[in-house]
Amino acid sequence: MNAEQQQIQEINFMFSTDAHVLSMNRQHLDHDYYTDILTFPSPSGLGISGDILISVDRVRQNANALSVRPLDEMHRVMAHGLLHLIGQDDHTPDARTTMRSREDAWLQRRTFT
């Protein structure tokens, strides 16, 4: 089955600050850098489950740097987290390209502008 056709069990989006996401990145992944998103899968036989922690500060900065609307960047980051929950990684250049392509495809499905 295509992973994007999986059932969603429970997904929690949590919106926070750079400081909090950095603290969580250090605590859980031993990474000492800012990031826009951390994804914590919760294995479930009933469907996709997990927590997605997003730095609103980082999303705003990225939107500004990319000259896109903050809402569009937030949607991209949310899609990015969902893709991580279904097993997509972005650790290599090819995987990042695939991830971005899938994010773009999901963003095209939005029903508002």
C-alpha positions as CSV (number, residue, x, y, z in Angstrom):
1,M,0.0,0.0,0.0
2,N,1.2,3.5,-0.7
3,A,2.2,5.1,2.6
4,E,0.1,8.2,1.7
5,Q,-3.0,6.1,1.8
6,Q,-2.5,5.0,5.4
7,Q,-5.1,5.7,8.0
8,I,-4.4,8.5,10.5
9,Q,-4.8,7.4,14.1
10,E,-3.6,10.5,16.0
11,I,-1.3,13.4,15.1
12,N,-0.6,16.2,17.5
13,F,0.8,19.5,16.1
14,M,2.6,21.5,18.8
15,F,3.7,25.1,18.0
16,S,6.5,26.6,20.0
17,T,9.5,28.9,20.0
18,D,13.0,28.4,18.7
19,A,14.3,28.1,22.3
20,H,12.0,25.2,23.1
21,V,12.6,23.4,19.9
22,L,16.3,23.8,20.3
23,S,16.0,22.4,23.8
24,M,14.0,19.4,22.6
25,N,16.5,18.9,19.7
26,R,19.4,18.7,22.2
27,Q,17.4,16.5,24.6
28,H,16.0,13.9,22.2
29,L,18.4,13.9,19.2
30,D,21.6,15.3,20.7
31,H,21.6,18.0,18.0
32,D,22.8,21.4,19.0
33,Y,21.1,23.5,16.3
34,Y,17.9,25.3,15.5
35,T,15.4,23.5,13.3
36,D,11.9,24.3,12.2
37,I,10.4,20.9,13.0
38,L,10.9,17.8,15.1
39,T,8.8,14.7,14.5
40,F,8.2,12.0,17.1
41,P,6.5,8.9,15.6
42,S,4.3,6.8,17.9
43,P,4.1,3.3,16.5
44,S,0.5,2.2,16.2
45,G,-1.0,-0.8,14.4
46,L,-4.1,1.3,13.8
47,G,-2.6,4.0,11.6
48,I,-0.2,6.9,11.5
49,S,0.4,8.4,15.0
50,G,2.9,10.9,16.4
51,D,3.8,14.4,17.6
52,I,5.1,17.1,15.4
53,L,6.8,20.0,17.2
54,I,7.1,23.2,15.1
55,S,9.1,26.3,15.8
56,V,6.9,29.3,14.8
57,D,10.0,31.5,15.1
58,R,11.9,29.4,12.6
59,V,9.0,29.1,10.2
60,R,8.6,32.9,10.1
61,Q,12.4,33.4,9.5
62,N,12.4,30.8,6.7
63,A,9.3,32.4,5.1
64,N,11.1,35.7,5.1
65,A,14.3,34.2,3.7
66,L,12.4,32.4,1.0
67,S,10.1,35.3,0.2
68,V,7.0,33.2,0.8
69,R,3.9,33.8,2.9
70,P,4.4,32.5,6.5
71,L,1.2,30.5,6.1
72,D,2.6,28.7,3.0
73,E,5.8,27.9,4.9
74,M,3.9,26.7,7.9
75,H,1.8,24.3,5.6
76,R,5.1,23.1,4.0
77,V,6.6,22.3,7.4
78,M,3.4,20.6,8.5
79,A,3.5,18.5,5.3
80,H,7.2,17.8,5.9
81,G,6.4,16.4,9.4
82,L,3.6,14.2,8.1
83,L,5.9,12.8,5.5
84,H,8.4,12.0,8.2
85,L,5.6,10.1,10.1
86,I,5.0,7.9,7.1
87,G,8.7,7.1,6.8
88,Q,10.1,9.6,4.3
89,D,13.6,10.8,5.3
90,D,15.6,13.7,4.0
91,H,19.1,12.7,5.0
92,T,20.6,12.7,1.5
93,P,20.3,15.2,-1.4
94,D,18.1,12.7,-3.4
95,A,15.9,12.1,-0.4
96,R,15.6,15.9,0.1
97,T,14.6,16.4,-3.5
98,T,12.0,13.6,-3.2
99,M,10.7,15.1,0.1
100,R,10.3,18.6,-1.5
101,S,8.5,17.1,-4.5
102,R,6.0,15.3,-2.2
103,E,5.6,18.5,-0.1
104,D,4.8,20.4,-3.3
105,A,2.3,17.8,-4.4
106,W,0.5,17.9,-1.1
107,L,0.5,21.7,-1.0
108,Q,-1.1,21.8,-4.5
109,R,-4.1,19.9,-3.0
110,R,-5.0,22.8,-0.6
111,T,-8.4,24.2,-1.3
112,F,-7.7,27.8,-0.5
113,T,-5.1,30.4,-1.4
